[in-house]
Amino acid sequence: MKILLFVIFFLTSFSKFAFSDEHSDEQQIIAMGDIEYGEYLGAECAACHLQTGVSEGIPVINGIDAEVFVALMLAYRSKLMENPVMQMIAGRLDDEQIGSLALYFSKLDPPK
């Protein structure tokens, strides 16, 4: 049920951003990424985004589609999605770092 709520929230919050021509091309950002660099950077993400399931509204990001991850991070970085913590974190990441994290988390198995 929590996953369904997250998906509904994501689709409604993100639809304006996803269909805008003003955002960077997710594929280009992913192409800049390095999976090992993403693994290194991902340790900070894992402190809040647990690998075992949703915790206090914080979603699991293991197994997330790389393009979705990039789009979400760009939305947080440009403050189109509201979450002060994620806006701060995304705001200090460059495109290469976002692409690296996207590659890394997309390759991890989601929780069962």
N, C-alpha and C positions, 0 to 999 in steps of 0.2 A: 504494500500500500504506500509506503514512504517513497519507494522508487517511482511509482505512478504519479504521486504528487510532485516529485522533482521534475519528471518529464513534462507534466502539464505546465508547471511554473516556467521551465526552461523554454518550452515552445511559445508561450505567450510573451515572455519577457524578451526573448531573443528574435522573434519573427521580424520586428522592425529592423534590427541590425543585420540579420542574415540576408535580407533582400535588398540591402542598400549597396549602391555602387561605390560608396565612399570608403569601404574597408579594404585592408590589405588582402592579397590573395593568399588564402590559407595554404595552398599547395607550395607556393614560393617560400613561405615561412617554414613549412615542414622540410623542404629541400635544404634549408640552411642548417637544420638540426643535426646533432650527433648524439646517438643513443647513450654512449658512455658518459658524455657530458650531462645528459638528462638524468642519468642515474645519480650522478654526483649532486646535481641541483635538487633532485627529488627528495633527498633526505629531509629537507626543511618542510616540504609539502606533507610528508608522511607523519609529521608531528600532529597534525590536525586531521588529515584525511586518512582515517584508519583503513587498513586493508581488509577488515573483517565485516564491515557493514556501516550503515548510516549511524552516526553518533551525534545526538543533539542537533540534528538538522544538517550536519556536515556530510556531504555525499562522498561515497567512495569514488576515486578517480582511476583505480586500476581497471584496465580494459576499455577505457573511454576511447571513442574514435578520435584519431589525431586531428582531423579537421574540426570536429566539435570542440575539442580542447582548445585549439588555437582561437576559434571564434569566441569562445567564452572568455579567454584571457584578454583578447583584444577589446571585448565589450567591457570588462572590468577596468582595463587600462584607460579606456576612453570615458569611463564613468557612465556608460549606458546601462550597466547593471549595478545595482546598489548593494554594496557590502563593503564597509570601510576597510576591513582587514584585507579582503581580496583586491580592492582598489589599490591599497598601499603596496601589496606584494606584486601585483601585475604592473603597477606603475614603475617599478624599479627593474623590470625585466626587459631586455631588448628582444628583437625578433628571433635572433639565433637561440637565445635561451628558451624562449617560448616554444620554438620548433623542436629543440632538444627534449624538453619536458614532454611535449606531445608525443614524440616518437617513443620515449621511454614508457610512459604510462599506457600507451596504446598496446604495447607488447606484453604487459603484465596480465595475468589471468584475473578476471573479476571474481569477487567472492561468490560462493555458491549458497 
